[in-house]
Amino acid sequence: MTIKTVTIPKISCGHCIGTIERELGELKGINSAMANKDNKTVAIDWDETIVSWEQITTLLEEIGFPVEG
Ligand SMILES: [Cu+2]
């Protein structure tokens, strides 16, 4: 498993948190995704043998929450 925390500037409320956590949770290979409204970050724990980091960031971009940097 691999863990990474990223900043997503567009996180603004609990609805954003719910959307991000739900969408990531539906992606195969994601062990856990925890979004934080105050820090505008998401801590993602995933299995690199199942899903690539690029697939994860692409999904976030598609749902309207591009990762910073
Ligand atoms: Cu929101």
N, CA, C, O and the ligand as a Tripos MOL2 file, in Angstrom:
@<TRIPOS>MOLECULE
protein
  277   275    70     0     0
PROTEIN
NO_CHARGES

@<TRIPOS>ATOM
      1 N           0.8270   -1.1980    0.0000 N.3       1 MET1
      2 CA          0.0000    0.0000    0.0000 C.3       1 MET1
      3 C           0.8660    1.2560    0.0000 C.2       1 MET1
      4 O           1.9910    1.2540    0.5010 O.2       1 MET1
      5 N           0.3300    2.3040   -0.5610 N.am      2 THR2
      6 CA          1.0320    3.5800   -0.6410 C.3       2 THR2
      7 C           0.1110    4.6550   -0.0970 C.2       2 THR2
      8 O          -1.0920    4.6360   -0.3570 O.2       2 THR2
      9 N           0.6670    5.5910    0.6560 N.am      3 ILE3
     10 CA         -0.1420    6.6690    1.2130 C.3       3 ILE3
     11 C           0.4220    8.0070    0.7700 C.2       3 ILE3
     12 O           1.6310    8.2360    0.8110 O.2       3 ILE3
     13 N          -0.4730    8.8840    0.3480 N.am      4 LYS4
     14 CA         -0.0530   10.1930   -0.1140 C.3       4 LYS4
     15 C          -1.1220   11.2100    0.2830 C.2       4 LYS4
     16 O          -2.3160   10.9120    0.2340 O.2       4 LYS4
     17 N          -0.6940   12.4050    0.6750 N.am      5 THR5
     18 CA         -1.6390   13.4720    0.9930 C.3       5 THR5
     19 C          -1.4580   14.5800   -0.0280 C.2       5 THR5
     20 O          -0.3450   15.0570   -0.2520 O.2       5 THR5
     21 N          -2.5620   14.9860   -0.6460 N.am      6 VAL6
     22 CA         -2.4990   16.0280   -1.6710 C.3       6 VAL6
     23 C          -3.4070   17.1970   -1.3060 C.2       6 VAL6
     24 O          -4.3560   17.0540   -0.5360 O.2       6 VAL6
     25 N          -3.0940   18.3390   -1.8700 N.am      7 THR7
     26 CA         -3.9100   19.5270   -1.6670 C.3       7 THR7
     27 C          -4.8510   19.7040   -2.8510 C.2       7 THR7
     28 O          -4.4440   19.6100   -4.0090 O.2       7 THR7
     29 N          -6.1320   19.9650   -2.5310 N.am      8 ILE8
     30 CA         -7.1330   20.2160   -3.5550 C.3       8 ILE8
     31 C          -7.8120   21.5370   -3.2000 C.2       8 ILE8
     32 O          -8.7310   21.5660   -2.3820 O.2       8 ILE8
     33 N          -7.3540   22.6350   -3.8200 N.am      9 PRO9
     34 CA         -7.8560   23.9680   -3.4510 C.3       9 PRO9
     35 C          -9.3720   24.1300   -3.5600 C.2       9 PRO9
     36 O          -9.9490   24.9570   -2.8540 O.2       9 PRO9
     37 N         -10.0260   23.3630   -4.4250 N.am     10 LYS10
     38 CA        -11.4680   23.5360   -4.6290 C.3      10 LYS10
     39 C         -12.3430   22.9580   -3.5130 C.2      10 LYS10
     40 O         -13.5590   23.1430   -3.5290 O.2      10 LYS10
     41 N         -11.7450   22.2680   -2.5530 N.am     11 ILE11
     42 CA        -12.5370   21.7580   -1.4270 C.3      11 ILE11
     43 C         -13.0510   22.9510   -0.6220 C.2      11 ILE11
     44 O         -12.2640   23.7660   -0.1430 O.2      11 ILE11
     45 N         -14.3880   23.0520   -0.4740 N.am     12 SER12
     46 CA        -14.9200   24.2000    0.2640 C.3      12 SER12
     47 C         -15.9550   23.8490    1.3180 C.2      12 SER12
     48 O         -16.2180   24.6570    2.2090 O.2      12 SER12
     49 N         -16.5500   22.6670    1.2400 N.am     13 CYS13
     50 CA        -17.5820   22.3420    2.2300 C.3      13 CYS13
     51 C         -17.7070   20.8370    2.4040 C.2      13 CYS13
     52 O         -17.0070   20.0570    1.7580 O.2      13 CYS13
     53 N         -18.6130   20.4490    3.2880 N.am     14 GLY14
     54 CA        -18.8140   19.0410    3.5590 C.3      14 GLY14
     55 C         -19.2910   18.2500    2.3550 C.2      14 GLY14
     56 O         -19.0400   17.0500    2.2430 O.2      14 GLY14
     57 N         -19.9900   18.9450    1.4470 N.am     15 HIS15
     58 CA        -20.4560   18.2680    0.2360 C.3      15 HIS15
     59 C         -19.2760   17.8390   -0.6330 C.2      15 HIS15
     60 O         -19.2690   16.7440   -1.1960 O.2      15 HIS15
     61 N         -18.2790   18.7180   -0.7320 N.am     16 CYS16
     62 CA        -17.0670   18.3940   -1.4870 C.3      16 CYS16
     63 C         -16.3890   17.1610   -0.8770 C.2      16 CYS16
     64 O         -15.9570   16.2560   -1.5910 O.2      16 CYS16
     65 N         -16.3060   17.1480    0.4400 N.am     17 ILE17
     66 CA        -15.6860   16.0310    1.1570 C.3      17 ILE17
     67 C         -16.4140   14.7320    0.8110 C.2      17 ILE17
     68 O         -15.7900   13.7180    0.4960 O.2      17 ILE17
     69 N         -17.7550   14.7840    0.8760 N.am     18 GLY18
     70 CA        -18.5590   13.5990    0.5890 C.3      18 GLY18
     71 C         -18.3560   13.0930   -0.8220 C.2      18 GLY18
     72 O         -18.2160   11.8910   -1.0490 O.2      18 GLY18
     73 N         -18.3390   14.0210   -1.7770 N.am     19 THR19
     74 CA        -18.1680   13.6460   -3.1830 C.3      19 THR19
     75 C         -16.8110   12.9880   -3.4050 C.2      19 THR19
     76 O         -16.7180   11.9340   -4.0350 O.2      19 THR19
     77 N         -15.7630   13.6160   -2.8850 N.am     20 ILE20
     78 CA        -14.4040   13.1030   -3.0900 C.3      20 ILE20
     79 C         -14.2380   11.7220   -2.4510 C.2      20 ILE20
     80 O         -13.7080   10.7990   -3.0690 O.2      20 ILE20
     81 N         -14.6960   11.5990   -1.2210 N.am     21 GLU21
     82 CA        -14.5230   10.3200   -0.5200 C.3      21 GLU21
     83 C         -15.3420    9.2090   -1.1760 C.2      21 GLU21
     84 O         -14.8940    8.0660   -1.2610 O.2      21 GLU21
     85 N         -16.5480    9.5550   -1.6380 N.am     22 ARG22
     86 CA        -17.3940    8.5450   -2.2810 C.3      22 ARG22
     87 C         -16.8100    8.0970   -3.6200 C.2      22 ARG22
     88 O         -16.7150    6.9030   -3.9050 O.2      22 ARG22
     89 N         -16.4190    9.0850   -4.4390 N.am     23 GLU23
     90 CA        -15.8920    8.7530   -5.7740 C.3      23 GLU23
     91 C         -14.5870    7.9530   -5.6750 C.2      23 GLU23
     92 O         -14.3880    6.9880   -6.4130 O.2      23 GLU23
     93 N         -13.7080    8.3590   -4.7660 N.am     24 LEU24
     94 CA        -12.4540    7.6100   -4.6120 C.3      24 LEU24
     95 C         -12.7400    6.2290   -4.0590 C.2      24 LEU24
     96 O         -12.0960    5.2510   -4.4400 O.2      24 LEU24
     97 N         -13.7250    6.1510   -3.1430 N.am     25 GLY25
     98 CA        -14.0720    4.8740   -2.5440 C.3      25 GLY25
     99 C         -14.5900    3.8650   -3.5510 C.2      25 GLY25
    100 O         -14.4900    2.6560   -3.3420 O.2      25 GLY25
    101 N         -15.1490    4.3750   -4.6570 N.am     26 GLU26
    102 CA        -15.6870    3.4780   -5.6790 C.3      26 GLU26
    103 C         -14.6160    3.0020   -6.6570 C.2      26 GLU26
    104 O         -14.8510    2.0980   -7.4590 O.2      26 GLU26
    105 N         -13.4300    3.6260   -6.5800 N.am     27 LEU27
    106 CA        -12.3460    3.2450   -7.4810 C.3      27 LEU27
    107 C         -11.6440    2.0130   -6.9170 C.2      27 LEU27
    108 O         -11.2480    1.9870   -5.7520 O.2      27 LEU27
    109 N         -11.4990    0.9970   -7.7580 N.am     28 LYS28
    110 CA        -10.8720   -0.2420   -7.3230 C.3      28 LYS28
    111 C          -9.4020    0.0170   -6.9860 C.2      28 LYS28
    112 O          -8.6920    0.6740   -7.7480 O.2      28 LYS28
    113 N          -8.9550   -0.4940   -5.8550 N.am     29 GLY29
    114 CA         -7.5600   -0.3280   -5.4640 C.3      29 GLY29
    115 C          -7.3460    0.7460   -4.4160 C.2      29 GLY29
    116 O          -6.2510    0.8770   -3.8680 O.2      29 GLY29
    117 N          -8.3970    1.5190   -4.1350 N.am     30 ILE30
    118 CA         -8.3010    2.5310   -3.0830 C.3      30 ILE30
    119 C          -8.6440    1.8680   -1.7560 C.2      30 ILE30
    120 O          -9.7380    1.3300   -1.5860 O.2      30 ILE30
    121 N          -7.7040    1.9090   -0.8180 N.am     31 ASN31
    122 CA         -7.9640    1.3300    0.5030 C.3      31 ASN31
    123 C          -8.7240    2.3020    1.3870 C.2      31 ASN31
    124 O          -9.6390    1.9100    2.1120 O.2      31 ASN31
    125 N          -8.3410    3.5780    1.3240 N.am     32 SER32
    126 CA         -9.0790    4.5910    2.0620 C.3      32 SER32
    127 C          -8.7820    5.9670    1.4980 C.2      32 SER32
    128 O          -7.7170    6.2090    0.9290 O.2      32 SER32
    129 N          -9.7410    6.8620    1.6660 N.am     33 ALA33
    130 CA         -9.5800    8.2480    1.2230 C.3      33 ALA33
    131 C         -10.2360    9.1220    2.2800 C.2      33 ALA33
    132 O         -11.4290    8.9980    2.5570 O.2      33 ALA33
    133 N          -9.4360   10.0110    2.8680 N.am     34 MET34
    134 CA         -9.9720   10.8830    3.9030 C.3      34 MET34
    135 C          -9.7000   12.3360    3.5480 C.2      34 MET34
    136 O          -8.5540   12.7850    3.5150 O.2      34 MET34
    137 N         -10.7900   13.0660    3.2810 N.am     35 ALA35
    138 CA        -10.6570   14.4670    2.9000 C.3      35 ALA35
    139 C         -10.8070   15.3610    4.1260 C.2      35 ALA35
    140 O         -11.5540   15.0500    5.0540 O.2      35 ALA35
    141 N         -10.0820   16.4760    4.1090 N.am     36 ASN36
    142 CA        -10.1260   17.4260    5.2230 C.3      36 ASN36
    143 C         -10.4980   18.8030    4.6810 C.2      36 ASN36
    144 O          -9.7950   19.3780    3.8500 O.2      36 ASN36
    145 N         -11.6260   19.3140    5.1790 N.am     37 LYS37
    146 CA        -12.1520   20.5870    4.6770 C.3      37 LYS37
    147 C         -11.2710   21.7720    5.0750 C.2      37 LYS37
    148 O         -11.0550   22.6810    4.2730 O.2      37 LYS37
    149 N         -10.7680   21.7670    6.2910 N.am     38 ASP38
    150 CA         -9.9980   22.9110    6.7910 C.3      38 ASP38
    151 C          -8.6420   23.0420    6.1000 C.2      38 ASP38
    152 O          -8.2070   24.1440    5.7670 O.2      38 ASP38
    153 N          -7.9860   21.9130    5.8910 N.am     39 ASN39
    154 CA         -6.6690   21.9540    5.2420 C.3      39 ASN39
    155 C          -6.7550   21.8580    3.7290 C.2      39 ASN39
    156 O          -5.7640   22.0650    3.0290 O.2      39 ASN39
    157 N          -7.9650   21.5380    3.2170 N.am     40 LYS40
    158 CA         -8.1590   21.2960    1.7890 C.3      40 LYS40
    159 C          -7.2060   20.2180    1.2700 C.2      40 LYS40
    160 O          -6.5620   20.3690    0.2310 O.2      40 LYS40
    161 N          -7.1440   19.1360    2.0280 N.am     41 THR41
    162 CA         -6.2780   18.0270    1.6390 C.3      41 THR41
    163 C          -7.0690   16.7210    1.5890 C.2      41 THR41
    164 O          -8.1510   16.6010    2.1620 O.2      41 THR41
    165 N          -6.4930   15.7510    0.8850 N.am     42 VAL42
    166 CA         -7.0660   14.4060    0.8870 C.3      42 VAL42
    167 C          -5.9210   13.4190    1.1010 C.2      42 VAL42
    168 O          -4.9310   13.4330    0.3690 O.2      42 VAL42
    169 N          -6.0670   12.5700    2.1070 N.am     43 ALA43
    170 CA         -5.0870   11.5200    2.3680 C.3      43 ALA43
    171 C          -5.6020   10.2510    1.6940 C.2      43 ALA43
    172 O          -6.6850    9.7550    2.0070 O.2      43 ALA43
    173 N          -4.8100    9.7450    0.7740 N.am     44 ILE44
    174 CA         -5.2410    8.5870   -0.0110 C.3      44 ILE44
    175 C          -4.2860    7.4160    0.2270 C.2      44 ILE44
    176 O          -3.0650    7.5570    0.1680 O.2      44 ILE44
    177 N          -4.8790    6.2730    0.4940 N.am     45 ASP45
    178 CA         -4.1360    5.0370    0.7130 C.3      45 ASP45
    179 C          -4.5940    4.0940   -0.4030 C.2      45 ASP45
    180 O          -5.7640    3.7180   -0.4800 O.2      45 ASP45
    181 N          -3.6420    3.7210   -1.2650 N.am     46 TRP46
    182 CA         -4.0520    2.8870   -2.3960 C.3      46 TRP46
    183 C          -3.0260    1.8110   -2.7220 C.2      46 TRP46
    184 O          -1.8840    1.8530   -2.2660 O.2      46 TRP46
    185 N          -3.4620    0.8560   -3.5180 N.am     47 ASP47
    186 CA         -2.6230   -0.2650   -3.9230 C.3      47 ASP47
    187 C          -2.1290   -0.0100   -5.3470 C.2      47 ASP47
    188 O          -2.9020   -0.0530   -6.3040 O.2      47 ASP47
    189 N          -0.8380    0.2550   -5.4670 N.am     48 GLU48
    190 CA         -0.2470    0.5980   -6.7670 C.3      48 GLU48
    191 C          -0.3270   -0.5300   -7.7920 C.2      48 GLU48
    192 O          -0.2250   -0.2870   -8.9940 O.2      48 GLU48
    193 N          -0.5080   -1.7530   -7.3230 N.am     49 THR49
    194 CA         -0.5920   -2.8610   -8.2670 C.3      49 THR49
    195 C          -1.9760   -2.9230   -8.9130 C.2      49 THR49
    196 O          -2.1720   -3.6300   -9.9010 O.2      49 THR49
    197 N          -2.9350   -2.1810   -8.3550 N.am     50 ILE50
    198 CA         -4.3040   -2.1960   -8.8840 C.3      50 ILE50
    199 C          -4.6470   -0.8960   -9.6010 C.2      50 ILE50
    200 O          -5.2610   -0.9120  -10.6680 O.2      50 ILE50
    201 N          -4.2520    0.2210   -9.0160 N.am     51 VAL51
    202 CA         -4.6010    1.5040   -9.6230 C.3      51 VAL51
    203 C          -3.4000    2.4480   -9.5380 C.2      51 VAL51
    204 O          -2.7190    2.5140   -8.5140 O.2      51 VAL51
    205 N          -3.1520    3.1800  -10.6350 N.am     52 SER52
    206 CA         -1.9920    4.0760  -10.6640 C.3      52 SER52
    207 C          -2.3530    5.4440  -10.0950 C.2      52 SER52
    208 O          -3.5230    5.8220  -10.0360 O.2      52 SER52
    209 N          -1.3340    6.1670   -9.6830 N.am     53 TRP53
    210 CA         -1.5440    7.5150   -9.1720 C.3      53 TRP53
    211 C          -2.1750    8.3910  -10.2510 C.2      53 TRP53
    212 O          -3.0140    9.2440   -9.9630 O.2      53 TRP53
    213 N          -1.7600    8.1690  -11.4880 N.am     54 GLU54
    214 CA         -2.3080    8.9470  -12.6040 C.3      54 GLU54
    215 C          -3.8120    8.7140  -12.7570 C.2      54 GLU54
    216 O          -4.5560    9.6550  -13.0350 O.2      54 GLU54
    217 N          -4.2580    7.4880  -12.5810 N.am     55 GLN55
    218 CA         -5.6950    7.1970  -12.6540 C.3      55 GLN55
    219 C          -6.4600    7.9140  -11.5520 C.2      55 GLN55
    220 O          -7.5830    8.3780  -11.7530 O.2      55 GLN55
    221 N          -5.8380    7.9940  -10.3920 N.am     56 ILE56
    222 CA         -6.4860    8.6570   -9.2510 C.3      56 ILE56
    223 C          -6.6190   10.1580   -9.5080 C.2      56 ILE56
    224 O          -7.6860   10.7350   -9.2970 O.2      56 ILE56
    225 N          -5.5310   10.7880   -9.9640 N.am     57 THR57
    226 CA         -5.5840   12.2360  -10.1940 C.3      57 THR57
    227 C          -6.5020   12.5620  -11.3750 C.2      57 THR57
    228 O          -7.1400   13.6150  -11.3950 O.2      57 THR57
    229 N          -6.5680   11.6680  -12.3490 N.am     58 THR58
    230 CA         -7.4740   11.8700  -13.4870 C.3      58 THR58
    231 C          -8.9240   11.8450  -13.0170 C.2      58 THR58
    232 O          -9.7320   12.6720  -13.4380 O.2      58 THR58
    233 N          -9.2490   10.9020  -12.1480 N.am     59 LEU59
    234 CA        -10.6070   10.8210  -11.6110 C.3      59 LEU59
    235 C         -10.9570   12.1030  -10.8510 C.2      59 LEU59
    236 O         -12.0420   12.6590  -11.0240 O.2      59 LEU59
    237 N         -10.0370   12.5630  -10.0160 N.am     60 LEU60
    238 CA        -10.2900   13.7750   -9.2290 C.3      60 LEU60
    239 C         -10.5300   14.9680  -10.1500 C.2      60 LEU60
    240 O         -11.3850   15.8120   -9.8800 O.2      60 LEU60
    241 N          -9.7760   15.0280  -11.2290 N.am     61 GLU61
    242 CA         -9.9420   16.1110  -12.1960 C.3      61 GLU61
    243 C         -11.3170   16.0130  -12.8670 C.2      61 GLU61
    244 O         -12.0000   17.0200  -13.0520 O.2      61 GLU61
    245 N         -11.7050   14.8010  -13.2240 N.am     62 GLU62
    246 CA        -12.9900   14.5770  -13.8890 C.3      62 GLU62
    247 C         -14.1900   14.9770  -13.0290 C.2      62 GLU62
    248 O         -15.2070   15.4310  -13.5520 O.2      62 GLU62
    249 N         -14.0700   14.8090  -11.7190 N.am     63 ILE63
    250 CA        -15.1980   15.1600  -10.8430 C.3      63 ILE63
    251 C         -15.1030   16.6030  -10.3620 C.2      63 ILE63
    252 O         -15.8920   17.0310   -9.5200 O.2      63 ILE63
    253 N         -14.1470   17.3480  -10.8890 N.am     64 GLY64
    254 CA        -14.0820   18.7770  -10.5880 C.3      64 GLY64
    255 C         -13.1890   19.1930   -9.4500 C.2      64 GLY64
    256 O         -13.2820   20.3140   -8.9480 O.2      64 GLY64
    257 N         -12.2980   18.2650   -9.0310 N.am     65 PHE65
    258 CA        -11.3990   18.5690   -7.9200 C.3      65 PHE65
    259 C          -9.9460   18.2860   -8.2970 C.2      65 PHE65
    260 O          -9.3410   17.3440   -7.7850 O.2      65 PHE65
    261 N          -9.3860   19.1080   -9.1990 N.am     66 PRO66
    262 CA         -8.0000   18.8530   -9.5990 C.3      66 PRO66
    263 C          -7.0130   19.0210   -8.4380 C.2      66 PRO66
    264 O          -7.1710   19.8840   -7.5740 O.2      66 PRO66
    265 N          -6.0020   18.1690   -8.4550 N.am     67 VAL67
    266 CA         -4.9600   18.2040   -7.4230 C.3      67 VAL67
    267 C          -3.9680   19.3130   -7.7340 C.2      67 VAL67
    268 O          -3.5670   19.5080   -8.8820 O.2      67 VAL67
    269 N          -3.5800   20.0350   -6.6890 N.am     68 GLU68
    270 CA         -2.6290   21.1310   -6.8650 C.3      68 GLU68
    271 C          -1.2150   20.5790   -7.0490 C.2      68 GLU68
    272 O          -0.8310   19.6000   -6.4090 O.2      68 GLU68
    273 N          -0.4550   21.2170   -7.9240 N.am     69 GLY69
    274 CA          0.9570   20.8750   -8.1240 C.3      69 GLY69
    275 C           1.1850   19.6860   -9.0230 C.2      69 GLY69
    276 O           2.3310   19.3050   -9.2640 O.2      69 GLY69
    277 CU        -18.3270   21.8590   -1.3030 Cu       70 CU70
@<TRIPOS>BOND
     1     1     2 1
     2     2     3 1
     3     3     4 2
     4     3     5 am
     5     5     6 1
     6     6     7 1
     7     7     8 2
     8     7     9 am
     9     9    10 1
    10    10    11 1
    11    11    12 2
    12    11    13 am
    13    13    14 1
    14    14    15 1
    15    15    16 2
    16    15    17 am
    17    17    18 1
    18    18    19 1
    19    19    20 2
    20    19    21 am
    21    21    22 1
    22    22    23 1
    23    23    24 2
    24    23    25 am
    25    25    26 1
    26    26    27 1
    27    27    28 2
    28    27    29 am
    29    29    30 1
    30    30    31 1
    31    31    32 2
    32    31    33 am
    33    33    34 1
    34    34    35 1
    35    35    36 2
    36    35    37 am
    37    37    38 1
    38    38    39 1
    39    39    40 2
    40    39    41 am
    41    41    42 1
    42    42    43 1
    43    43    44 2
    44    43    45 am
    45    45    46 1
    46    46    47 1
    47    47    48 2
    48    47    49 am
    49    49    50 1
    50    50    51 1
    51    51    52 2
    52    51    53 am
    53    53    54 1
    54    54    55 1
    55    55    56 2
    56    55    57 am
    57    57    58 1
    58    58    59 1
    59    59    60 2
    60    59    61 am
    61    61    62 1
    62    62    63 1
    63    63    64 2
    64    63    65 am
    65    65    66 1
    66    66    67 1
    67    67    68 2
    68    67    69 am
    69    69    70 1
    70    70    71 1
    71    71    72 2
    72    71    73 am
    73    73    74 1
    74    74    75 1
    75    75    76 2
    76    75    77 am
    77    77    78 1
    78    78    79 1
    79    79    80 2
    80    79    81 am
    81    81    82 1
    82    82    83 1
    83    83    84 2
    84    83    85 am
    85    85    86 1
    86    86    87 1
    87    87    88 2
    88    87    89 am
    89    89    90 1
    90    90    91 1
    91    91    92 2
    92    91    93 am
    93    93    94 1
    94    94    95 1
    95    95    96 2
    96    95    97 am
    97    97    98 1
    98    98    99 1
    99    99   100 2
   100    99   101 am
   101   101   102 1
   102   102   103 1
   103   103   104 2
   104   103   105 am
   105   105   106 1
   106   106   107 1
   107   107   108 2
   108   107   109 am
   109   109   110 1
   110   110   111 1
   111   111   112 2
   112   111   113 am
   113   113   114 1
   114   114   115 1
   115   115   116 2
   116   115   117 am
   117   117   118 1
   118   118   119 1
   119   119   120 2
   120   119   121 am
   121   121   122 1
   122   122   123 1
   123   123   124 2
   124   123   125 am
   125   125   126 1
   126   126   127 1
   127   127   128 2
   128   127   129 am
   129   129   130 1
   130   130   131 1
   131   131   132 2
   132   131   133 am
   133   133   134 1
   134   134   135 1
   135   135   136 2
   136   135   137 am
   137   137   138 1
   138   138   139 1
   139   139   140 2
   140   139   141 am
   141   141   142 1
   142   142   143 1
   143   143   144 2
   144   143   145 am
   145   145   146 1
   146   146   147 1
   147   147   148 2
   148   147   149 am
   149   149   150 1
   150   150   151 1
   151   151   152 2
   152   151   153 am
   153   153   154 1
   154   154   155 1
   155   155   156 2
   156   155   157 am
   157   157   158 1
   158   158   159 1
   159   159   160 2
   160   159   161 am
   161   161   162 1
   162   162   163 1
   163   163   164 2
   164   163   165 am
   165   165   166 1
   166   166   167 1
   167   167   168 2
   168   167   169 am
   169   169   170 1
   170   170   171 1
   171   171   172 2
   172   171   173 am
   173   173   174 1
   174   174   175 1
   175   175   176 2
   176   175   177 am
   177   177   178 1
   178   178   179 1
   179   179   180 2
   180   179   181 am
   181   181   182 1
   182   182   183 1
   183   183   184 2
   184   183   185 am
   185   185   186 1
   186   186   187 1
   187   187   188 2
   188   187   189 am
   189   189   190 1
   190   190   191 1
   191   191   192 2
   192   191   193 am
   193   193   194 1
   194   194   195 1
   195   195   196 2
   196   195   197 am
   197   197   198 1
   198   198   199 1
   199   199   200 2
   200   199   201 am
   201   201   202 1
   202   202   203 1
   203   203   204 2
   204   203   205 am
   205   205   206 1
   206   206   207 1
   207   207   208 2
   208   207   209 am
   209   209   210 1
   210   210   211 1
   211   211   212 2
   212   211   213 am
   213   213   214 1
   214   214   215 1
   215   215   216 2
   216   215   217 am
   217   217   218 1
   218   218   219 1
   219   219   220 2
   220   219   221 am
   221   221   222 1
   222   222   223 1
   223   223   224 2
   224   223   225 am
   225   225   226 1
   226   226   227 1
   227   227   228 2
   228   227   229 am
   229   229   230 1
   230   230   231 1
   231   231   232 2
   232   231   233 am
   233   233   234 1
   234   234   235 1
   235   235   236 2
   236   235   237 am
   237   237   238 1
   238   238   239 1
   239   239   240 2
   240   239   241 am
   241   241   242 1
   242   242   243 1
   243   243   244 2
   244   243   245 am
   245   245   246 1
   246   246   247 1
   247   247   248 2
   248   247   249 am
   249   249   250 1
   250   250   251 1
   251   251   252 2
   252   251   253 am
   253   253   254 1
   254   254   255 1
   255   255   256 2
   256   255   257 am
   257   257   258 1
   258   258   259 1
   259   259   260 2
   260   259   261 am
   261   261   262 1
   262   262   263 1
   263   263   264 2
   264   263   265 am
   265   265   266 1
   266   266   267 1
   267   267   268 2
   268   267   269 am
   269   269   270 1
   270   270   271 1
   271   271   272 2
   272   271   273 am
   273   273   274 1
   274   274   275 1
   275   275   276 2
@<TRIPOS>SUBSTRUCTURE
     1 MET1         2 RESIDUE 1 A MET
     2 THR2         6 RESIDUE 1 A THR
     3 ILE3        10 RESIDUE 1 A ILE
     4 LYS4        14 RESIDUE 1 A LYS
     5 THR5        18 RESIDUE 1 A THR
     6 VAL6        22 RESIDUE 1 A VAL
     7 THR7        26 RESIDUE 1 A THR
     8 ILE8        30 RESIDUE 1 A ILE
     9 PRO9        34 RESIDUE 1 A PRO
    10 LYS10       38 RESIDUE 1 A LYS
    11 ILE11       42 RESIDUE 1 A ILE
    12 SER12       46 RESIDUE 1 A SER
    13 CYS13       50 RESIDUE 1 A CYS
    14 GLY14       54 RESIDUE 1 A GLY
    15 HIS15       58 RESIDUE 1 A HIS
    16 CYS16       62 RESIDUE 1 A CYS
    17 ILE17       66 RESIDUE 1 A ILE
    18 GLY18       70 RESIDUE 1 A GLY
    19 THR19       74 RESIDUE 1 A THR
    20 ILE20       78 RESIDUE 1 A ILE
    21 GLU21       82 RESIDUE 1 A GLU
    22 ARG22       86 RESIDUE 1 A ARG
    23 GLU23       90 RESIDUE 1 A GLU
    24 LEU24       94 RESIDUE 1 A LEU
    25 GLY25       98 RESIDUE 1 A GLY
    26 GLU26      102 RESIDUE 1 A GLU
    27 LEU27      106 RESIDUE 1 A LEU
    28 LYS28      110 RESIDUE 1 A LYS
    29 GLY29      114 RESIDUE 1 A GLY
    30 ILE30      118 RESIDUE 1 A ILE
    31 ASN31      122 RESIDUE 1 A ASN
    32 SER32      126 RESIDUE 1 A SER
    33 ALA33      130 RESIDUE 1 A ALA
    34 MET34      134 RESIDUE 1 A MET
    35 ALA35      138 RESIDUE 1 A ALA
    36 ASN36      142 RESIDUE 1 A ASN
    37 LYS37      146 RESIDUE 1 A LYS
    38 ASP38      150 RESIDUE 1 A ASP
    39 ASN39      154 RESIDUE 1 A ASN
    40 LYS40      158 RESIDUE 1 A LYS
    41 THR41      162 RESIDUE 1 A THR
    42 VAL42      166 RESIDUE 1 A VAL
    43 ALA43      170 RESIDUE 1 A ALA
    44 ILE44      174 RESIDUE 1 A ILE
    45 ASP45      178 RESIDUE 1 A ASP
    46 TRP46      182 RESIDUE 1 A TRP
    47 ASP47      186 RESIDUE 1 A ASP
    48 GLU48      190 RESIDUE 1 A GLU
    49 THR49      194 RESIDUE 1 A THR
    50 ILE50      198 RESIDUE 1 A ILE
    51 VAL51      202 RESIDUE 1 A VAL
    52 SER52      206 RESIDUE 1 A SER
    53 TRP53      210 RESIDUE 1 A TRP
    54 GLU54      214 RESIDUE 1 A GLU
    55 GLN55      218 RESIDUE 1 A GLN
    56 ILE56      222 RESIDUE 1 A ILE
    57 THR57      226 RESIDUE 1 A THR
    58 THR58      230 RESIDUE 1 A THR
    59 LEU59      234 RESIDUE 1 A LEU
    60 LEU60      238 RESIDUE 1 A LEU
    61 GLU61      242 RESIDUE 1 A GLU
    62 GLU62      246 RESIDUE 1 A GLU
    63 ILE63      250 RESIDUE 1 A ILE
    64 GLY64      254 RESIDUE 1 A GLY
    65 PHE65      258 RESIDUE 1 A PHE
    66 PRO66      262 RESIDUE 1 A PRO
    67 VAL67      266 RESIDUE 1 A VAL
    68 GLU68      270 RESIDUE 1 A GLU
    69 GLY69      274 RESIDUE 1 A GLY
    70 CU70       277 GROUP 0 **** ****
